[in-house]
Amino acid sequence: MDCHSEPEEVIERCQQLGFTCVAISDHDATEGAFRVKELAPFKVIVAEEILTPAGEIMGMFLKERIASGLSVERAIDAIRAQGGLVALPHPFDPLRGLRLTTEALERVMPRVDIIEVFNARCHLPGSNRRAREFARKHGLPGTAGSDAHTIPEMGGTYVEMPDFGTPQEFLLALGKARINGKASSPFVHLHSTWAKIRNAF
């Protein structure tokens, strides 16, 4: 996890923005998401970016943390075992995307539910466009994320969609969503780098 924002700060920011739902997806951790869910007066989706040897897989609607280091296939198994949804975050970012061959990626696609088609921290040309095209090719709903590691980043990118209850209702609502996406400043990566250094010590 490379974010040091307190749950109360996240909740306050969501309320300032008028958000009625937020997905909290830390790297290899769910404690913060569960804490926000416990405190927030609005809907919170507990998610996690699970680091596999081939890159990150996102689980949404999780009930507990999934350990890093699993293969992509086993990470998907673990998400499914909790009744969660499988999402591919920033799948074509050259620095953070999945490092799978075309054949290997196509093999797992029948078990993927969502593609992140806009990530505010994707600054290299074509990454988000390729993700949108890939989602259309596979008939999957697209979502977007601010990928916020700091409070000010929250709200630059968000999704407007109908209300939902269950994960399956979320998928249906996502099919009717409107994405509002604005790229973050490239300088936001400096904060993430500094946070990783602090965590290391």
Secondary structure, 3 states (H helix, E strand, C coil): CCCCCCHHHHHHHHHHHCCCEEEEEEECECHHHHHHHHHCCCEEEEEEEEEECCEEEEEECCCCCCCCCCCHHHHHHHHHHCCCEEEECCCCCCCCCCCCCHHHHHHHHHHCCEEEEEECCCCCCCHHHHHHHHHHHHCCCEEEECCCCCHHHCCCCEEECCCCCCHHHHHHHHCCCEEECCCCCCCHHHHHHHHHHHHHC
